[in-house]
Amino acid sequence: DEPARERAAPPGPAGPARRHTVEHMEFRHLGNSGLKISEITYGNWLTHGSQVENDVATQCVRAALDAGISTFDTADAYANTKAESVLGDALKGERRESLEIFTKVYWPTGPSGKNDTGLSRKHVMESINGSLRRLQTDYVDLYQAHRYDTETPLEETMQAFADIVRQGKALYIGVSEWTADQIREGVKLSKELGFQLISSQPQYSMLWRVIEDEVIPTCEELGLSQIVWSPMAQGVLSGKYLPGQQPPEGSRAADDKGGADMIKRFLRDEVLVKVQQLKPVAEELDITLAQLAVAWVLQNGNVAAAIIGASRPEQVSENVRASGVTIPAELMSRIDEVLGDIVEHDPAKTAENAPQRRPG
């Protein structure tokens, strides 16, 4: 079979700097599977059900559909299940076969009782049923382990996933923020149980490259590809946060519902100064800094899709213009030169940031 890295490679050779006019969305295979997804995927992590009103969330989903996005990523834990409900309502009436709907399981849901979290067979089997009900669909295209569960035998989790696939409730299985060793063991068990892991969903951006040394080579070898979250480093790579200035009102950094905590690591003046220094690179390609950030992750042949979020419909229309952009090698090198040692490469960060015990 053709390796995932070749099947997922960006279309077209690296040529001179140019602006790509979006005529249509580009699609890539997810891992070594036959499933194709939109290389810009719409996610509703910190927005739907919590940060923006439902009617605006629906407008954002409509904007995504209008822009050619067919792939939507959510999780049962987002806004404690509300995000799935909002997405289900927003997609109502769409042809189901034309969509790829992804969700996840692991973090606490409901009242956060002792079995309302993790990857035990009980929680996984109950969670898929709840997700399908909220999403108003008979199946999800991809069901993902939202983190690795240190308190449940991996065999138990993988058997539950195998049963969900056989029941037709999920077509494919993926993981999120697993280490290379965890992915390798998961793939081994999935093959023994008659299904395959096809994807990994890690954080990845110009500033956060911890998957490059271990996770990506392992996934290339085993036939998985990446669906990356936070390609704009929580919005920092959009250039809207300026050194020495307070975050703009209404921005992620000003959000006390979870956004501000995640973005802290990037809100240092030394980072913000260097992000501003990327403007000439974006200008040479005739794209925005945000589009440059999304296009950058898509240059990696093991990346199948970049997840974008939005609190306004126009953000979707703007960021989707990163689809199909080719960044020439000399500009990729210049980005590395500009960012220098502020980039995080340490592969140990994946394990360090993972929960050591099941949250409850």
Disulfide bonds with the S-S distance in Angstrom:
none
